[in-house]
Each structure stands twice: as structure tokens, then as C-alpha cells.
Amino acid sequence: MSERILYTKPSITELEASYAADAAANGWGARCYDYIDRFERGFKAHLGSEFAIATSSCTGAMHMGLAALGVGHGDEVVLADTNWIATVAPVVQLGATPVLVDILPDTWCVDPGEVERHITPRTRAIIATHLYGNLCDMDALLDIGRRTGVPVVEDAAEAIGSVWHGRRAGCMGLFGTFSFHGTKTLTTGEGGMLVTNDRALYERVLTLSNHGRRPGNARAFWPEAVGFKYKMSNIQAAIGCAQLERIDELVGRKREILASYKGHLAGLPGIAMNPEHEGTTNGAWMPTVVFNGASGVTRAALEQTFEAANIDARVFFHPLSSLPMFESRPQNTRAWSIPGRAINLPSYHDMTDAQIGRVASALIATARSGQPRRAAAVSDYEPSFLHAGTP
Ligand SMILES: *Cc1c(COP(=O)(O)O)cnc(C)c1O
């Protein structure tokens, strides 16, 4: 049996190891923030944003950013139904109500028309998640934000390297959040970052991130609010500094892998992959294939073929509104139908061309064996399916 192809694996070189070893040996006492400061400075410079705060996760960064906006009980936050749970969890934890809306057919990101339709006097924020490296329509979302006075914030966890008409993902909204989890393009093991160009918001988050202690307060150990403890360690930041020095290489390889898949699959009818619209750059975090409803190709068939070929198959995000803790919204027809005929493809830095070819062959084989069916595919999440018991 050929070696298993994992869907993700970080690229760690001697540079990361040497910085981490230095932080472990010397990054204490007076130097305990050196790598954190350096990582924040470097990250700001890379993005072109004014302020950055390193965190223990993207989830924590989003939690603090929304808290700094004053999101709380009685408020609504609009976001795409297609999202990782990490994006919506802070909304719920702050006591606000998530309003889960449908996605666009090509980018699989939030549909601005749907966002606008769901704005109410209670809406406190719009979260734009750049899914799999694909960019939200930021012009439309920022325009809605301007007209309604509702801040747009970005979950750019999957979008390092993505650029919208000259502006990098994460620094277009009031704030942006990033993840450096082990599966992401740039990793620190666990970690995240909040970036913003808004000084007042930055200062609020900085205070919240330090257990409510205002920087520069002459009175030591004096919290002025109940805050959070979502900090990155100096050792994690050291790994981040090394990864950041290699960011062009890391993103470049992601883009190369996506392009290679597109080349292999160019002849396959009825599929869509991560788009790159004019004027944008896709950071290509996770190459993804969506089969059209008429192809007959299902997630189950894809999972089966991939397993037989010893390849990791990662499922497209389940709609949040299909999960037991949220109100069901099957009217979000794209968010509900796409996952049943889609798959995320392996894309780690050191993948070989032969491995990319193996994955492409598995896809082509599944497509050939697909049974054409009626175009309006039955969603895996429709209540009739969920309650039907075993097929
Ligand atoms: C990975 C991810 C997160 C969570 O990041 P953590 O650092 O694990 O908290 C949030 N949103 C999206 C879209 C992600 O992909």
C-alpha cells in the first residue's frame, strides 16, 4: 500500500527549531517578550496594518475583538452559515445571537445580499470569513457597513496570503483575526493574532487581553475590567518569527499546489474549485473541489475512494445551522447542499507532484463512477434525511 497522504502538515525547518531553542534557552526575564514583540512587528509589516496583538488562538482574538465592540446580550451578529465553529463560538459566549446566512455559489463566502437582508436594529457586527483562502466580496460588505453603521470584521484565519484589490485579507474590516494552528499556512503550534488600524479598538483589546489592566497604568496589578487571558508565549512567537521570514515561500507553495490540482482536473466537467477573481490573490489555504448536483458525485463516494487510495479526505464545513445547538436554517440552500458533494484536498508544503497526481486520480475515478441524478440534489442536512434513520 502506498504511503498515506495527510491533508495537512506544517513546514518546519532548522530556522524555526533554532529560534524556538533560543527562546527556550534565553527568552526569559528581561527578554521574555522579545520574540512576541518581533512577531507582532513583523506581522503588521507583512499585512500593512497599524496594530497587532498576538494571542493564544484565533478564537481568543475574535472573542476579545467582539467584546471590545461591546457585543453582548440582545445583540445580533451576522455571519455565513458555512463557517468553522470557532467563528461563532465567541458570539454565543458573549450572549449575542448569531444570524447565520447563506453563501455565494463561487467563493463559498457570505452572500452580501443575504447579509443586508438580515440587518436589524440589533445587529452589532458582520463577520466576513474568508473561506479556504477565498475572499469575501469586501467592497459589497464594507459598503453595507458604511450605509448601516454596522462594523465589518474579518475572520482571516484561512486567508494569510489572500489579497483583495491591493489590500491584504484581515486589514480591511474594523479588525481582523488570524490563526496559527498547526493546520494553517503559518503556524506556531497554537496561536493567533488580532490586527486593526483603529487605535481606540486596539487599546481596548490590549487592556482586555491583559486581564483588564490598562497599559501604562501607574498602579500595578490593578485590573479595571474583567478581561481575558489569551496570550501567546515567547516560544510560540519565536516559531512564528521564523515562519514569517518564510511567508512568501509558504504561501507560494500553497498557491502552486492549488494550481497543480487545477491543471490535473481541468478536463473534469461539473466541478468548481477555489476561484481567483480578477484583482485578487487567493492564498490557497485549502484546495477544495465542489461537484455540481447533476454529477452524482457525493461526499460519501469521495470519502470511500479516498480511503481506499489511502488519502486523507477532509469534509467541507457542515452548515452551522445543521448543528444541534443552533436553529435549523435549511433555507440556506447553498450552505446546506454544497458539503454533500465537496471535499477538501491535501495541500501540505512538502507534498510531491506524484502525491498531487494520486489525489487527482482519486477524484477523477470518483467522478467517472458517479451516478448522474436529478440536478436538485437532496441535502444531507434536510430534516427528512437526518431523521430517516439508517439508509
Ligand atoms: C482555524 C480557524 C479558526 C480557529 O483558529 P484557532 O486558532 O484554532 O482558534 C477560526 N476561524 C476559521 C475560519 C478557521 O479556519
Ligand as a Chemical Component Dictionary entry (heavy atoms), coordinates in Angstrom:
data_LIG
# 
_chem_comp.id                   LIG 
_chem_comp.type                 NON-POLYMER 
_chem_comp.pdbx_formal_charge   0 
_chem_comp.three_letter_code    LIG 
# 
loop_
_chem_comp_atom.comp_id 
_chem_comp_atom.atom_id 
_chem_comp_atom.alt_atom_id 
_chem_comp_atom.type_symbol 
_chem_comp_atom.charge 
_chem_comp_atom.model_Cartn_x 
_chem_comp_atom.model_Cartn_y 
_chem_comp_atom.model_Cartn_z 
_chem_comp_atom.pdbx_ordinal 
LIG C1 C1 C 0 -8.788  27.656 12.216 1  
LIG C2 C2 C 0 -9.909  28.613 12.190 2  
LIG C3 C3 C 0 -10.311 29.321 13.326 3  
LIG C4 C4 C 0 -9.817  28.994 14.702 4  
LIG O1 O1 O 0 -8.500  29.207 14.896 5  
LIG P1 P1 P 0 -7.884  28.781 16.305 6  
LIG O2 O2 O 0 -6.525  29.410 16.248 7  
LIG O3 O3 O 0 -7.861  27.298 16.332 8  
LIG O4 O4 O 0 -8.729  29.378 17.359 9  
LIG C5 C5 C 0 -11.290 30.278 13.211 10 
LIG N1 N1 N 0 -11.880 30.528 12.050 11 
LIG C6 C6 C 0 -11.553 29.858 10.932 12 
LIG C7 C7 C 0 -12.249 30.201 9.667  13 
LIG C8 C8 C 0 -10.568 28.865 10.974 14 
LIG O5 O5 O 0 -10.268 28.178 9.883  15 
# 
loop_
_chem_comp_bond.comp_id 
_chem_comp_bond.atom_id_1 
_chem_comp_bond.atom_id_2 
_chem_comp_bond.value_order 
_chem_comp_bond.pdbx_ordinal 
LIG C1 C2 SING 1  
LIG C2 C3 SING 2  
LIG C2 C8 DOUB 3  
LIG C3 C4 SING 4  
LIG C3 C5 DOUB 5  
LIG C4 O1 SING 6  
LIG O1 P1 SING 7  
LIG P1 O2 DOUB 8  
LIG P1 O3 SING 9  
LIG P1 O4 SING 10 
LIG C5 N1 SING 11 
LIG N1 C6 DOUB 12 
LIG C6 C7 SING 13 
LIG C6 C8 SING 14 
LIG C8 O5 SING 15 
# 
